[in-house]
Amino acid sequence: MRHLLILGFYISACIFLRAQEPQLTHSADGKLQQSRHDIYDSRNRLAVRIVYTYDDSTGAVETRTLTGYDRHGRVQRMEIYSADERLLFSDTYRYRRNGQLRRRIQRSYDDNGRLIDRTTIRP
């Protein structure tokens, strides 16, 4: 449910969004490995990217990655979810006014959604 809130935040931040056709990646034997879905704002800037990875043997979704971008095209937040919609990892980016990365906070979660690791990176 949390992923819907985050996606909703990005959508509400960009009133007029449009999606393009997904970009599909297949293995040599023709199996779908990954699909990428880009959503753009009214100024044709990438707002959200959703990437699904698929299991080679079953074709089922293995992970879903949501990445939100600011109006300057910089990553603001990235989240990785398991096939059963559990948050596995998040990465939050904060920038200075001049556009340089100020800090990055990475979080890992266990199977119950509890935070198991938090790392702050300052360049």
LINSULPE-V470643 format. One line per field, one symbol per residue. ss: DSSP state (H for helix, E for strand, L for the rest). psi: psi as a letter, one per 40 degrees, with the letter a starting at -180 (. if undefined). burial: 1 if it has 24 or more other ideal C-beta (glycine too) atoms within 12 Angstrom, else 0. Layout:
ss->???
psi->???
burial->???
This chain:
ss->LHHHHHHHHHHHHLLLLEELLLEEEELLLLLEEEEEEEEELLLLLEEEEEEEEELLLLLLEEEEEEEEELLLLLEEEEEEEELLLLEEEEEEEEELLLLLEEEEEEEEELLLLLEEEEEEELL
psi->dddddddddddddgdhiiiiiihihiideeihdihhhhhiaeefihdhhhhhiihdddeihdihhhhiiaeeeihdihhhiidffhhdiihhhhiideeihdihhhhiiaeeeihehhhhhh.
burial->001001100100010010000000000000001111111010001111111110000000011111111000011111111100001111111000000000010010000000000000000
